[in-house]
Amino acid sequence: MGARFLLVSQIYLTNPYLMQPTKSTYYLPVSGMESEHCALIVDKTLQNIPGVIEHAVEFNNRRAVVTVEGTDVLSKILESVSGLGYTIPTVKKSYPVLNMSCASCASSAQTVLGRQPGVIEASVNYGNGMAQLEYLSTMTSEAELKAALQVVGYDLMIEEETAQGDTLEDLQRKKYESLRKRTIWAIALSLPLVVLGMFFMEMLYVNYILWVLATPVVFVLGRQFFVGAWKQAKHGSSNMDTLVALSTGTAYLFSVFNTLFSDYWTSRGLEAHVYFEASAVVIAFILLGKLLEARAKNNTSSAIKQLIGLQPKTVTVINEGNPVEVPVASVQPDTILLVKPGEKIAVDGIVTEGSSFVDESMISGEPLPVEKQPGNAVFAGTINHKGSFRFRAQKVGGETVLAQIIKMVQDAQGSKAPVQKLVDKIAAVFVPVVMAIAVLSFGAWMIWGGENGFTHGLLAMVTVLVIACPCALGLATPTAIMVGVGRGAHNGILIKDAESLEKAREITAVVLDKTGTITIGKPKVVASKWFADESKELHDVLYTIEKSSEHPLADAMAGYHEKTANLIEGVTVEIQAGRGIEGTLADAVYCIGNEAMVTEKGIEIDKADKIWIDEQYLKAYTVVYFASMHKLIAAFAIADAVKESSLPAIKKLQKRGIDVYMLTGDNEQAAKAIAVQTGISRYKANFLPAEKANFVKELQGKGKIVAMVGDGINDSAALAQADISIAMGKGSDIALDVAKIALLSSDLSKIRQAMSLSRHTVLTIRQNLFWAFVYNLIGIPIAAGILYPVSGFLLNPMIAGAAMALSSVSVVTNSLRLKYKTISKLK
């Protein structure tokens, strides 16, 4: 044991890829430093971070030079500098990891990657075979990360290689086909071994026949296990390959010894047992288990494949008035494309000519086709129905909505739930612990096993090594997460990380924004009143200012003036969250917003004007004010209808005992009218963004698990504060960036479905972990021979191999049950 420790220590101390340096110096580029004062602030912050030994901020080079000691110091530096409003640019990317065979492999690969200089965070998921990395490109590179993994027998697939050779799909297909062939040959050669071992052991030279048949199964068809175990051993590590190689190798070598030197046992009055069939059958069962596992894991990622399948390979573009078919990769923004009946739309864009109905169910989850006319947006992956139309490409490649959904789902499927951290720790020590139990079992049999102690001890040791299964533990959580995230995406619920999926079931309070969340989000101006002289110039100013905002009310105002006004140059705007928007033209300052904005500017409203405004409030309309710095120019009454799905969705949430609140920056009358229509008894009007965030914080202080649901910039602070942040899919980019869950159809009923999906996913994870732990807790003692003193039963290694193979397959199969549940019926 001491010699092995010295060997492992020597390897880790001499290998630059594996050792963890005690001190490291980093040159960190810092963006956003505009002065020496900024540099001083950053330097002072670095001084207070534990683990930072030396530090200097070079303003001229826009970088910080730090010497650190210990782990996780880099991530603390990034977090602290980011909190100041500056950024240290990092690369966040996912890479396929090749040659992993079990959860211990993922743990080992994650440790190696995490030790590389410049790596901020490394997470390797055995379930989907992906590594999610965040690193400093100034400190390390893809090639160096790849080399680090190759040292311990794994590999990192980078884009450069994909462009030159096989894609990941090609490699997986070839690997699966090779595994299938090896499994068939292993079973074919193992069957005669079993028949001979059961019925023809008295036949002359039977042991030599068994030897010949077992050799190609163990060392040719099972070569991957021995190669993998050797690579791990060279670096002081172990994984499932180690268990398989040790168990089958030991059984095989023991059988060879007994075949060649049977007199050694017969002279002592003992029988020379051989276990050729056991070593071969164990290899065959494990290969079969790996084949079934690969097939099942392939099904867990079917959601991604379906989304990728929505992307057409070629498109029809209009080139000098003529339709030409070209690869979709060659399409650039502003290209005019032609879409025929039944075709998939390749990129995002705006319809310029023609009309049709488009099936957007695969993007939004809405079952009914959406009418498209000139000016309407179309999205990649959606399917055109009967009509033909032309559209102008706006977003192509990785910028399309579909591409972003695919990336979001891939990232979520690769993320780890909080419970996985515990499982990772267990997986990291699982194989060494099993090896120790196997050796202890052998020792116990040698001491207390009597005349057959050596044979039974060896058999018990082999069986313990065979039956132990780190794969089931490693697959329990990620496969359920993959299926759950995929199921959500299929139904228009985009879940950005595993933690949100796990926590959504715990929601006890839902806080809703009003405009665009409860209401349709397409407000219309229903009345207007000019209190000053109405001029073309004022129309143009108002229109130009409102076109600069993403707020639904601004869209309504811009749409109302679209035909009577023009965009003008020279207008600068500033959005005032929770109030409105301010625009400056030459020396004139204009503001467009709510009553609070007008009041803050000190603008008085005449009594006559107030009468018209109050009339609009009594009708539950939202009033938008247009004013200069000296007087009120105009006011506009805006109405926004409640979504048909909002009332039943809110009632169902309340029926489940969830407290529902509505917060809005709108006036009291408009807020009350919407609250009455939707059955919400708790609501707040005239709320600023900071007040929304504070309200969420107050609920959390009362022990509530709060979900904030919103769609606008005004909601981003509250979304960031909430335990679960949910954005409407048609909302602003900022809201979508902050939120952890996005509802593509903007339907509130999806909240309940997300909670139900969360509950079923967590239940599946618990079932998987329970059976994985119970299997090992029961199987390993039985394999060691705990039942022998009571019943004389000693588990056959072949049965142990079958049980081990089935354990991981059963976990994946249980996860796949989620895939076939109808999410709309989840309770």
N, C-alpha and C positions, 0 to 999 in steps of 0.2 A: 504493500500500500504506500509506504514511504517512497519507494523507488518511482512509483507511478506519479506521485505528487511532484517529485523533483523533475520528472520528465515534462509534465504539464507546465510547471512553472518555467522551466527553461524555454519551452516553445513560446509561451506568451511573453516572456521577457526579451526574446531575441527576434520575434517576428514583428515588423513594423506595422502590419495590418491588424494584429490582434492585441497588442499591448495597449494599455490605457496610460498615456503620459501623465506624470504627476503635475507638470507645468506645461502650459501651452500659450504661445503668443499669437494673437489674431490681429489682423489689420481689417477693420470693419468700416466700409463706406457708410457715411451717414447723410441721408438726404433731408433737406429742409432747414439746414443751418444757414441763416442769412447774415449772421454777424458774430463777432468775437463773444458777445454776450451769450448767444445761443451755445457756443462752444463751452463756455464756462458752466452753463446750466447742465449740459451733458456730462462734463467732467465731474461736477459735484455729485451727480446722480451715480456715476460709476463708482465713486469713492465709497458709497454706502451699500454696495452690493456685496454680500458675502461671497468669498471665493475669488474676488478680483484683487490680485496682489499689486500689480502696477498698472497705471493707466495714464494716457495722455491723449488729448483731443487736438488734432491738427486742423485748424480752421481752413488754412490755405489749401490743404489737400482734401478737405471735406471728409475726414476719416478719424476714427478713434483707434488707438493702438493699446490693446489690453493684454496683460498676462494673467491667466487664470489658473486656479488649482481646484480640482474636484470635478464632480459631474453636474450636469444641468446648469452650469453657470452661464453658458452662452444663451440658453433660453431665457434666463432671468434678465440678462443684459438686453435682449431684444424686447422683452415685455416692458422693462423700465424705460428704455429709450422711446418705444412706441407710445407709452403713456404721456411722454412730454410733447408729443405731436410730431416727432421726427421718425424717420424710418430707416432701417438697415435692410437693404434689398436682399431677399433670399429667393431661392428656387424651390418651389413646391411641385412635386411631380410624383407620378406613380409608375412603377416599373414591374414587369413580370419577373419573378424569381424562379429559376429552373432548378431541377434536381432535388426538390424537397420531397421527403417521403412520409413525414409525420409532423405532429405539432412541435416536437422537440427540435426539429429542423428549423421551423419558423422562429422559435425562441433563440436558437443559436445564430441564425442569419441576422436577426434583429439586433442581437448583442454586438456582433461584428460590425454591422453598419453604424450602430450608435456610437462606436468607439473611434470612428474615423474623424480626423481633424476637420472642423468646419461643419459637421453634421449637427443640426439643431435638434431634430426629432426623427426617429426612425421607427416605423411600425410595420411588421411583416405579418400578413394574414394567411394562415395555411388554407383557410376555406376557399379563397379565390386565387391563391398563389401570387399575391401582389404585395409589393413593398411601397409604402407611402413615405416619402422622404422630404424633409425640408433641410436645405444646406446652403452654405455660403459658396457661391461659385468662385469667389476669390481665393478660397482655401482648399477646395477639392473639386473633382470633376467626375463625370459619369464613368470615364475610363478607370479612374482610381478606385471608385466604389465597386466597379465590376471586378477589378483585380483583387480587392479585399475579400470578396465573396468566393472567388475562384480558389483562393488559398485553402479554404475549408471545404471545398467540394461542391459549392453551389455556384450559380451563375446569375448575372443580371442582364436582362435583355434590354438593350438600348436602341433608340430609333435608328441610329446610324447603321446598325446591323440589319434591322428590319428592312431598310431601304435596299440593302445589297443582297439579302438572301431571303430565307423563309420568314413569313409573318408568324406571330404567336399562334394564330389559328392553324397554320400549316404544321408547326412543331407539335401542337397538341394532338392534331389529327394523326400525325406519323407516330407519336408516342403511344396513342391509344391503339392504333393498328398493330404496332409491335407488341404491346402488352397483350392484345387479344390472341395473337399467334402464339406467343410464349405460353399463355394460359392453356390454350388448346393442346399444345404439345406436352405440357407438364401433366395435364390430366390424362392424356392418352398413354404416357409412359408410366404414370403412377398406378393406373388401374391394374395392369398385370402384376405390379409389385404387391398390391394389396391381396390379390387372388393368390399369388404364390405364398405370401406370408401367412395367409389364413388356412390354406388347404394343402399346401405341398411342401411343408417344411421338412418332411422326411425324405424328400427327393435328393438324389445324389447331386452334389455341387450346387445346391440351391442358393447357398450364401454367395457364391461367385456370380450366379446369374442375377441375384438381387443387386450385387455390387455394380455390375455392368449397367443395369437398367437405371440405378439411382444416380450414378455419376453425372450423366448429362443433365438430369433434372436439377441437381444441386448446384453444379459448378458452371453449367452453360446457361440454362434457363433462369437460374437464380443468381447469376453473376452480379447483377446490379446490387444485391444485398451485400456481397463480400467486398465489392469495389467501394461502395458507400461507407461500409464499416471501417475499411482500411484508411480512407481519407479522413474520417472522423478520428480514428485512433492516432494518426500522425500528428494531430493537433490537440490531443488530449480531450476530445469530445466524444459524445456517444448519442445515438438516436435509435430509431426503430430498426434500421439496417443492422446496427450492432446486436440487438436482441435476436434477430432472425439468423444472422451469420453465426453468432455464438451457439445458438441452440441447434441449428441444423448441422453446423460444422462439428460440434461436439458429438452429436448422435452418429454422424457419418464416420468420424475418425474412430470412435469407440467400436463401431461395427466392423470397420476394417481390421482393427486390432484383434477382435474376437474371431474374425474369419481366418486371419493368418496365424494367430497364436491361441487357438481354442484350447490347447492342452493346459494353458496357464490356469484356466478355470476348472476344467474337468479333473485335473490332478488334485484339486482341492475339494472335489465332490460337488462342484457347482456347475450350472449350465451356462454355456457361452451364448448369451442372447445377442441378436443383431437387430438394429433399428434402421436398416436401409429404407424400408417402406415408410417409416415415420418421417425421416428427414426429407424424403421426396414428396410425400403427401402434404407435409407442412408447407413446403415451397409452393405446391400446386394450389392449396387453399388460400395462401396469402396472395398469390398472383390473382386468383379468382376474386378475392375480396377487393384488391386494388382495382380490378377491372370494373366490378360493380360500383365501387366508390366513385371512380372516374366518371362513369356513366350517370350516376345520380348527381354528382357535383355539376356535371354539364347541364343538367336540368335546372339546377338552382339559379344559373345565370341566364336562363332563357329570356328573362325580361329585357336584358341588355341586347341580346341577339335580335329580339323582335324590334326593338327601337332602331338598332343599326340597319335592320332589314327594310326600314321605312325609307332609307336613302336610296334613290335611284342612281344607277351607274352613269347613265347618259341623259342629256336634256336637249330640247330643241330651242336654239337661239335664232333670233331674227338678225341676219347679217345682210346689210344693204337691201332690205326688203324681202329677202328670201330666207325660208326656214332651213337651218343647217343643224344636224345632230352632232353634238360634241360631248366629250367627257365632262361630268359635273365638276371635276376638279379645276377645269379651265375657266369656269364662269367667274367673272369679276363684277363688282358693284356697278350699277347703272346699265348692265346688259339687259336687253329686252328678250324675254323668254316667251315661248308659246306653249300653252298647256291644253292638251286635247282631252276629250271625254275618257274617264277611267284612268288617267295617268296620275302618278304621284308628283307632288310639287317638290322641286329639288332644293330650293333656297328660299329665304324670306324676302318678301318684296311687297310692292304696291301695285294693285291692278290698274292698268292704263287703258285697256280696251276690252270690250266684251263683258259677259256676265255668266255666272254659273252658281251652283250650290256645291260647297266643299265639305267633305266629311273630316271634322277636326277631332273626332272622338279619341284618336290615339294620342293627341297632345293635351286636350282639355278634359277628356272624360265625358263630354257632352254627347249624347247619342244622336241628336238631330243635326242634319246638315245645315251649314251656315251660308246664307246668300252672300255672294261677292259681286260687287259692282265697282266701276272705276273709283279709285280713292281708298278702297278697302284693303286691309293688310291680309296677306296670305303667308303661310308658314311651311317650312320644309317638313316633309314626312306626311302631310295631309293629302287626301285623295280627292281629285276633282270628279264630279258626277257627270252630268249630261252635256253641259255647255262647254264651249272653248273660249279662252281668253288669253290676253297677253298681260304680262306684268314686268315691272322694272325691278331688277335684283337690288336689294339693299344690304342684306347680311349674307355672307357666304362662308363656306368652310366651317371652322370652329366657332364662328360668331352666331350661327343660326340658333333659334330657340331649341330645335331638336338636338343640336350638338351640345348645347349647354345642359339640357336635360340628361343626355347620355353621360356626360362627365359628372354631373351631380349624382346620378345613380351609381356610377362606378365608384366615386369617392365614398359614398355612403355605404356601399356594400363592402368596401375595403376597410372602413373604420371599425373600431372596437368598442363594444359596450363595456361599461364599468366592470361588470362581473368577469369579463374576459381577462382583466389584469390579474385577478386571483388565479384563474385557470392557467395563464401564461407562467406564473411563478411555479405552479405545480408541475406543468409540462417541462420546465427547465431542469427539475431535479428528478423527474419521474424515472427516466431510464437508469441513472446511477442507483437509485433506490431499489429498483427491480433487480438489477444485477447483484446488489448486496443481499437481497432476500434470497435470490437463487443460490448464492454461495453459502448463505447460512442454512438453507434447506439441505444442501449437499452435506454440510458439516454435521447437521443434526442427525441425518440418516447414517453417516459414518460412525457416529458415536453410539446411537441407540437403535440402529437398524438391524443388528444381528449379522448373520452370515451373508445375507443379501443386501447389506447396508450400502455397499459401494454401487451396485447395480441400481437399486431403488433410488439412492441418492442422486445418481447421475440422471436417471429418468425424471425425477422430481425437478432437478435443476433445469433440465431442458424444457420441461413442461411449463415451469414458471416463466422462463424467458419467452416461450412461444405465446402463452395466453395473455400476457400483459399487453395492453393496447393504449398507447398514448394518442393514437389517431382519433379514437372516439371522443376523448376529452377535447382534443384540438378542434374537432369539427362541430362540437355541440352548439357553441354560440355562433360562429361565423356563418354556418349554413342557414340557421334560422334567420339571422339578420339579412343575409342575401335574398332569401325568399320573401321575407317581410317587406324589405325595401322595394324589391321588384314588383310585388303584388300591389303595393301602394302606387308606384309609378304607373302601372297598368290602369289604375283607376283615377289618375289625375291628382294623386297625393305624392308630392315630391318630398322625401325625408332626407335631410342633408347629412345626418350622422346617426350612428347607432345609439348614442346616448339619448338623443331626442326620441327615437323610436321606443326605447326602453322606458322613458319617463312619462310619455304622453298618457299612459294609463292612469297616472296618479293625479291628473288634473282635478282640482276641486272648485276652481273659479275661472270663468272665462270673461275677459274684458274685451269689448267690441268697440271699434271705431264706428262712426255712423256712415259717412259718405264713402261709397264704393265698397263697403263691407256689409252693412245691413241693407243699404240702398243699392240700386243698380249701378250707381257710379257714373251715370250719363245724365247729369243735371241739364236742364234747359231753362233759358231765360223766358219767363212767362209774362213779365211786365217790366217797363222801364220808365224812368222819370228824370228829365233833365231840368236842373234847377238854375243852370246858367245857359248862356247862348250855345246852342248845339252847332258845332262846326266840323267840317271835314278834317281839319287838323287834329282836333281832340279825338275824333274817332280813330284816326291813324295812330295817335299816341297810345290810346287805350289798347288797341289791337296789338300793337308791337310789344307793349309791356306784357300783356297776358300770354302771348305766344312764347314767352321766355320761361313760363312755369309749367310744371307737370301736374299741378293740382287739378282735380276734376272740375272745380268751379271755374278755374282759369280756362280750361278747355271749353266750357259752356259759354263763357264770355267771348272767347276768341271765335267760336263757331257762330255766335249771334252776330258778330260784326264782320264776318269773313267776306260777305258780298258787298259791303258798303265802305270798307276800309282797306288800306294798303300798308305793308310793312315799310317803315322809314329807317334810315340810318342815323347813327349818332345818339341812340338811346342806350344808356347803361342802366342795368337793373340790379336790385338787391332784394333777395327774398327775406322777409321777416317772419320766422316760423311762428305759427299760431296767430298771426295778425294779417298778413297779406304780402304784397309786393310793392316795392318803391322803384320808380323810374325817373331818370334825369335826362332832360333834353336841353342842351345849352345851359342856361342858368335856371331853367324852370324845373321844379321838383313835383312829381305827381305820385299819389299813393292810391292803390286799389286794394281794398280789404274789408274787414269787418268793422263793426261799430267801435270796438276797442281801439283799433288802429287810428280811426278818425279822432276819437276822444283824446288819445295820447298826443296827437299832433296839435291839440288845442283848437280844432276846427269846430265852430259852433253851428248847430243845425237850427234853422228857423222853425218856428212853431208850425207854420203852414206846411213846410216840407216834412216835418215830423209826423203830421197827420197821415200823409200818404205812406210813409215808412211803417207806421204802427199798423195800418190796415194790412200791409203785406205780412207782418208778423202774426197777426190774428188768423191769417190763412195758412199758417205754419210754413211760410216760405222762408228761404234764406235770403238775406239782403246783403248785396255787395255794394260798397260805396266807392265812388270815383271822385277824388278831390285833389285840388292843388294845395300848396302849403297855406293858403289863405282862406279858401272857401270850398264848400261842397259843390261839385259840378253836376253829379248825377248819381242815381241809385238804381239798382237792378234787382228784381225779384226772381229768385231761382227755385225751381221745384225739382225734386229727385224722388222718383217712386221707389217704394220698398220692393225688394226682390220677392218673387212668389215663394221661394224656398226658405226665406228668412224666418217667417213665423213658425212653420212646423219644425224647423231645425232648432230654434230657440226653445220651443216647448219641450222637445225631446231631451235637450240638455238639462232643462229645469226638472223634468220628470226623473232624471237620473240623480237628482240631488245636487246638481252643480249650480253654483251661484253665477248668474249672468249679469254683467254690468255694461252700460254704454257710456262712453266718454266722447265728447265732441267739442270742437271749437266753435260750433254754431250757437245761435241764440237759444234762449230758454224755450220760447214758444215752438220753434222748429224741432228742438230736441224732445220736448214733451209729446208732440204729435207723433213722432216716430216711435217713441217708447210705448205709447198707448197702443199703437197699431200692432206692435210686436210682442206685447205682454211683458215688457221689461219694467220692473218697478224701481230698480236702482239705476239712476243715470245722473250724469253731470254735464252741464252746458258751459260754454265759454271757457273751456279748458285749454291751457297752453301745453306745448309738448313736454316741458319740464314737469308740469302738474300731472300729466298723464303718467310719466315715469314715477313720480312720487306716490301717486295713488296705487300703482302696482306694488311699490315697495311697502306701503302701509298694509296692503292685503297679505303680503309675504310675512310681515311682522306679526300678523295674527295667525300664522301657521298655514295659510292657504298655499296650494301649489297652483300658480297662476299661469294661464295661457293668455297672451295678448294677441289679438287678431286685428291687423290693420293693412292698409295698402298705400300709405303715403309717406312723404318725407317727415311730416308731422308726427308720425307714429314710430319713427326709428328709435328714439330714446326709450320709449316704453317697451318696444320689442326687445331691445338689448337688455332691459332690466328684468323682463319676465323669465319665469322658469322654462316655459315653452313658448317660443315666438313663432307665430303663424302669419304668413303674408298671403294676400290675395294675388293670384297669378297675373292679374291684369293691372297690378299696382306699379309703383315707381321702382326703379332699379335699386335705390337705396334700401327700401323696405325689403325687397327680395334678397339683397345681399346680407342684411342683418338677420333675417328670419331663418330658423332652422327647419321649418316645414313650409312648403308653398302649396296652395290649393289652386291648381291650374284653371279650374272652372269658376273660381271665386264663389263657390257654393258652400254656405255655412254648414250644410248637412255633412260635409266631408270631415268636419271637426270630430263629430261623433264616430265616424268610420275610422279616422286616424287613431282615436282612443281605443276602439275595439281591436284594430289591427295590432296596436301596441300590446294590449292585454293578451291576445292570442300568441303573439310572437314571444313574449316573455314566458308564457305558460309552456310553449314549445321548448324554449331554452332550458327551463327548469326540468322538464321531462327528460331532455337529452342529457343534461348534467347528472340528473339522478341516476339514470340507467348506466351512464358511463362510469360513474363512481361505484355504484352497486356492483356492476359487472366486475370491475377490478378488485373491489373489496372482498367479494365472494370467490371470484375465480382464482385469484392468486393463492389464497390459503388452501383451496381444494387442490390446486396444481402442486403445491408443496407437500401434500400428503396428509393434511390434517384429519381426513376421514379414515385413514388407513388403520389406526389403532382401534377404531370403533367398528368399522364394517369391512376392513380389508380392501377398500377401494382405492386404487391409484389411477389417476386420470391419464389416459393415453395421449401422447403428444399430438396425434392426428386429430383427435377430438378437440384438443386445445386450439390447434391451428384453425379448425373450422369455426370455433366459437370466436376467436380473435377476428377472423375475416368478417363474420356476420355482425360483430359489435359496431364497427364503424359504418357498415352499410345500413344498419337499423337506425342509427342516429340521423344519417342523411335522409333516409326514407321518411322518418318522422317529421323532419323539417319540411319535406316536400308536400306534406299534407296541407300546409298553409297555402300552397300554390293553387289548390283546387277548391278552396273555400270561396264562396261568393261574398265578396267584401260588403256589398250592400245589405247582406243579411246578417253580418256580424253584429252581435249584441253586446 
